[in-house]
Amino acid sequence: MNECQQTGLARRIARPPAVIGILGGGQLGRMMALAARSMGYGVRVLDPASRCPARVAADGAVTAPFDSVQAARELARQCDVLTYEFENVPAEIVTALEQESWFPQGGEALRISQDRLREKQALREAGFETAAYRPVTSFEDLQEAADEIGLPAILKTCRGGYDGKGQVPLRTGHDLQRLHGTMDAGGHWILEKWVPFQCELSVLVARGSQGETRSFPVVKNVHRSGILHRTTAPAALAPQQEARVQQWAQALAGRLRYVGILAVELFYLKDGTMVANEMAPRPHNSGHWTLDGCSVSQFEQHIRAVTGLPLAEPVVTRPTVMLNVLGQHYAALLAGIDTLPANCFVHIYGKDDVRPGRKMAHINCTGTNAAEARESARLAEELLQMEADHE
Ligand code: AMP
């Protein structure tokens, strides 16, 4: 352990060149590592892939499966402070890290975000509304739950689903009957009422080691096939609504005694109601715009929080539309990168394996005003042959 200090106020600070350990070496780990390196920190990543996206930005790695407690301990041994970039850190490792290491994000937010039922409960307790939902462990439960909350609804696995995976939309009784005999004994699901949303939003809040919070402005998201396609920042909500969402997100982070960036995804209904869908206790895809459109990026803010540094005040510097570049768009991006509008900023994750649906890069299309940012995004979408959608 070097360069860490415990002050009288229990404010623990990791001063550069302390070493930050990141569990997970995907694109979020890579962008965290890049921020940390530019702030003067050392970085080690734990990932099963030796050529993971974060590896080039780190100055060391532990190459091992995510479920190896021994590997997590080895990472902890090499580092002063630990963070993670994905929610599915096994419970056993979370407990070991909490007990043995400096792990400011803590285990509580992870345990809650790993279980959709507990997550909904936590969102409600913080003040958010959620869709009506029921726990389901069998086909009989499912029928009962559907009778109670009505169709259309979505059946989601309680654990392990992401980017729309592990979800079955149930529009009619026929869809429901088709699940007869397919639900594994011992499984845990949640049946959630379908929300007829007008658009999707997210809010990112940073909570520092002293309990202080800073929110990034609420942004508007468009998903395609369950994967984020585009984020428009800021969403430009009415100030009262903006304040309410930020207050709930800050309350949630506080209740979980969480330190770092916490994201909450929401549905916005025609009548102005906002319904929380889920949370993510880490930097989030819908916060990538902050790399080019905000006074501080979500990644730097996260590193500030977990190292005990003061949080920066996020100020929008340029309206930005962020586009995710998936495997199917990647060749067109590389071929046409020189023809993108000059106010588009490309961030490539360095993944070797290009597959449809895999997040390969993102483009921050900026402008001096929102219309200019939208126009840049339209041109970029055209170039990448992303078929038009309707906002
Ligand atoms: P999730 O895996 O919960 O993030 O869901 C992925 C996407 O599915 C969301 O971003 C929505 O577009 C859609 N979705 C999930 N839950 C609901 C719901 N209750 N009502 C309507 N759409 C939903």
Boltz pocket constraint, residues with backbone or C-beta under 6 A from the ligand:
constraints:
  - pocket:
      binder: B
      contacts: [[A, 131], [A, 154], [A, 161], [A, 162], [A, 163], [A, 164], [A, 165], [A, 167], [A, 192], [A, 193], [A, 194], [A, 195], [A, 196], [A, 197], [A, 200], [A, 223], [A, 226], [A, 265], [A, 277], [A, 278]]
      max_distance: 6.0
